[in-house]
Amino acid sequence: MAKIVFIAPYPKGGAPSQRFRFEQYLDQLKAEGNEVHVASFFSEKGWKKLYREGGNAGKAITMLGSLIRRFFFVFTINKYDYIFIHREAAMIGPPFIEWMIAKVFRRKYIYDFDDAIWLPNYSESNARFHRLKMYGKVKKIIKWASHVTAGNEFLADYARQFNHSVEVIPTTIDLEKVHNLAGNPDQNPPVIGWTGTHTTGQYLKDLLPALDHLHKKIDFKFRVISNQPPDFERPYLEFLKWNKETEIADLAQFNIGVMPLTDNEWARGKCGFKGLQYMALGIPAVMSPVGVNTTIINNGVNGFLCKTEDEWTQAFEMLLNDKELRHKIGKEGKQTVQKQYSVQSNTSNYLNLFK
């Protein structure tokens, strides 16, 4: 039996990055006799406070308290056999905790990341704090790690500049416990859908010319599931507030799932998770040909890759008008997830990290 600690930014169960990178393997690790502890930087209460508008004084106190707790936690590190750090040990400041683990306590750690987190990226509600993130620390955390797991090859290539022990473990979908519903291909009118945070909703505007054109001749709904409504209005637009409890059931009501992206360094670091969620539910995914999306999707076979307005229009029109095509593409997409991007197909690789 091994004692394993997962050092992560957010409370357990709260953030998709953690839920779909390591949390869904915790039960399996425990079933094999391991003792597992998740050490979050933020408490549940502190994390909720951080993402509210305003209240900067309270946020500063929360951040300082979290930093102090993390500092004292590191002095317990020797009681664990394996140390796994997801993204960063502390949400602000230099990589002091990682340095202590590697250089003072001389312990090996596994480092895991799933975004291009060496690039500045922050919400408007926390813009005042973003300079404290010290994005340049990522390369040092990678360098000091004994082993690095990255969500895709683009991220792995970045990590290989600083560490030779790097492997790709994709962000995975649990087809048995989570994404275990079937969609409704017979809905009328059919639903084109997107899910994500309000900050990434900016990419949806690229779809509007195609959707506007098609709505003149085809009846459909465009459903957005997010924390806030999009900042545009359309007669065919429906907004549904994201709810963790109904997330999968809400997604299963899509007939077509979209993942538009702008081709830049941050987007190339994405792990294609939106598309994988759609595919896991048998929903045909229509995605921008950016980063790992081009690895996940075989265009026209298990999904569609679209870059121009004409390409988006053509893909939508074919899928909206042909229920059998939606079923065929959705079935191929689900098989892709089963074989390559599911918890079930990646469990052995993941568990091998702790042997």
N, C-alpha and C positions, 0 to 999 in steps of 0.2 A: 504493500500500500504506500502511495506517495502523497505528500501534502503539496497541494498546488495552489498558488495565489494568482488571481487575475487582477492586475492593476489597471484600472480603466477610469475614464473621465466621469461617466454618468451613473446614476443609480441603476440597479439591475432591472431590466424589463422596460426601461424608458426610451432608449435611443435605438433606432434601427441598426446603426453601425455595430453596436454591441450585440443586439438580439440575433443578427444574422451572420456575425463573424465568429463569436465564440459561445454565447449563452445557450444556444440550442444544442451544444455538445456537452453541457455540464452534467445532465442526467446520465449520459452514457459513461462519462468519466467516474461518476459516483458509483454506477452499477458495477464498474470494474474494481471497486474497492478503494478508490482514491478519496482523500479528504480535500474538498474544494472550498476555497474562500474567495469571494469577490470583494475587492477593496476599491470602492468608488471615491473619486475626488470630491464630488458633491453629494450631500444628502438629498433626499427626495424634496424636502422643503426648500433647500438652497437652490437646487436646480430650477424649480418652478419660478422662484424669485428672479433668477438671472435673466429669464427670457420674457419677463414682463416689460412693458414700456416704462421708462422713467425709473425713479427710485435708485439713483446712482450711489447714494451714500449707503443704502442697505446692501446693494450689490457689492460694494467695496468691502463691507464688513463680512459678508458671506464668503467672498473670495479669500480674504485674509484668514478667516477661520478655517476654511478648507485647506489652505496652504500649511497652516500650523499643524492640523491633524495629520496631513500627509507626511510632514517632517518627522513627527513622532512615530508614525507607523513604520517608517523605514528601519527603525531600530529593532523591529520584530522580524526582519526579513530572514534571518538565519534559521528560523524554525520551519521554513518551507524548503521542499526538495526541488520544486520547479517554480520559476518566476516568469510570468507572461505579462507583458506590457502592451496594452492596446492604445495606439495613437500617441499617448503621452502620460506621464505619471502625474504631472501638475499642469493645469490649464493656463497658467501664466508663468513668466519668468524663464530663466535659463534651465537647461536640463540638469539641475542640481541633484534631484532624486536619483535619476538614472546614473549620474556620475558617482554618487555615494554607493549605489548598489554594485556597480562594476569596479570602481577604483578603491573605495574605502573598505567595503565588506568583501570585495573580490568574488562576487557571485555572478554566475552566468544568467542571462535572461533571454527569453524569446521576445522579439519585437514584431508586432503586427500592425499593419495600416492598410486602409482601403480607399484612400483619396489622395490627391496631390497636395498633401497638407503642408508641404514646404512653401506653398503659395499663399499669400494673404487671402482670406475668405472669412467674412463675418456678417452677422445680421445688423441691420440698422439700429436695433434696440441696444446693441452692445458696441457701437462704433467707437465710443470713447475708450474702450478697454483693449481694442484690437492690437495696439502697439505693444502691449504687455505680453502678447502671445509669443513673441520672439520666434518667428517661423523658421529662422535659420538653424534652430536647434535640432531639427529633424535629422540632418545629416550626421550629427554627433551621436544621437540616440541609436541610429542605424550602425554607426561605426563601432560602438561599444558592445552591441548585442552579440551573443554567441550564435544566434540564428535569426533570420528574418523571414516572415511570411507576408506576402503581398497579395492584394486582391486581383491583380492582372499583370500582364507582361510589361506594360508601360511603367507601372509602379516598381516592378521587380528590376527593370533596367536602370531606373534611377537608383535603387538601393545597391545594385551591384557596383556602382562607382565607389562605394564606401565599405562594402562587406562582400566577401566571396561566398558566404553561406546563405543563399537566398533561394526560396522556392515560392511558387505561386499556389495558393490555396484560394479558390474562388469564393466569393460571397455566395452562400448556399441557401436553398429553399427546402424546408421540411415538408415533404409531400404527404406525410402520414398524420402529423399532429397539427399542422397550421394550414398550409395551402392544400386542403383536402376536399374542396368543394368543386362542383361542376357548374359551368356557366349556363346561361339560357339562350341558346342560339335562335330560338323562335320569337324573341321579343319583337314587337312591332309598335312604334318604329325602333329600328336598331340603335344602339348606343355606342358612340365613340367616346372613349374615356381616358382620363389622365389623372394620376395621383402624384402628389409631391408637396413640398412646402411653398409658401407664397413667394419666397425669394427665387426659386427655380421656375416659378410660373411665367417669368419673362419670356421663356422660350416658346410659349404657346402662341404668341403673337405671330410667329413665323407660319403657323398653320392657318391663320384666319383667311388669307386670300383663297386658299383651296376650299376651306369649309364654306365660305360665303358663296363661292361659285357653285358648289354642289347643292347647297340648300335651296337654290332656285329650282332644282328639278328632282331632288330626292328628299324624302322626309326622314330625318334622323335627329337624335339628340346628342349634344356634346356635353358630357358630364365631367365636372372638375371636382375632385376630392382633395381638399387641402385644409390648412388651418385658417385661411382667410379667403374671401371671394377674390377672383381675378379682377384686375383693374380695367376690364373692358366689358361691354354688354353686347349680347347678340340674342335674337329671338329664339334660337335653338340651344342656347346655353342653359345648363342647370348646375347649380352649386350644391355640394353636399359636404358638410363639415366633417373632417376626419375624426374618426372615433376608433380607438384601439380595440374596443370590444366588438365592433361590427366591421372592422377593416376588411377581412377576407370576404365576408358575405357581400359587402358593398362592391368590392372589386369584381366579384363573380357576376355582377349584373352588367358588366361591359360586354359588348360584342366585338369590339376592336379596341386595342390598347395602344396608346401613342407615347413615344419618348423622343421628342425633338431636342436637339442640342446644337449649340454653336461650336464649331471646331476650334478649340483653343486648348492650351496646356491643362487647365483645370478640368475641362470636360473629358480629355483623353485619360485622365486618372480615374474617371468613374467606372464602376464595376457592372454597369448594365442592369442594376437591380430592378428598376421599374419593369423593364422588358421581361426579365426572368419571372417576376410575379405574374404578369399577364400569361406568359407561356405555361407556367405551372398550373394555371386554372383552365388551360385549353383555349385561351383567348388569343387570336392572332395579333402579333405585335408588329407595329409599324414604327421604325426607329431611324434616327439619323445615323449615317455611316461614319460614326466618330468612335475612336478608341476601340474598346473591347466589343462594342456592338457588331463590328465587322467580323469578329471571331464567333460570336454567339449565333448570328443570323446568316443562313445560306439564302440569299435573296430569292424570293419566289417559291422557296421550298418549305421553310419553317417560320417564315416571317417576311417582312419587306424592309428594305433599306431605301430611304428617300432623302434626297438633298434639295431638289428644286421644287418649285410650286407645281409644275407639271407632274413630277413623280409622286408627290403627295396626293394630288388630285386623282391620278390614275389608280393608285393603290386603294385609296378610299372608295372610289367608284366601283372597282371590281369587287371589293369585299362587301360593300353595302348592298350590291345587287345580286350577290351570289351566296346564299346561305351554305350551300355545299362546299364552296371554296373556303368559307370561314371555318367550317368544321374540319376540313382537310388540313389547312394551315395550322389551326389550333392543335390538332392531334400531333402533327410533326413537331411543333414547338414543345409540347409537353414531353414527348419522347426525348428531345434534346436535353431538357432539364433533368429528366430521370437519369440519363446516362452520364451527364457531365457536371451538372450544377445543383444536385440535390444533396441534402445531408446524408442520405442513404448511400450515395456513390462516393462520398468524400470522408466518411467517418473513419475508415482505417488510416488514411493519410493524416488526419487530424490527431487521432489518438497516438500515432507514432511519434508525435512531437514530445510526448511525455514518457518515452521508453528509452 
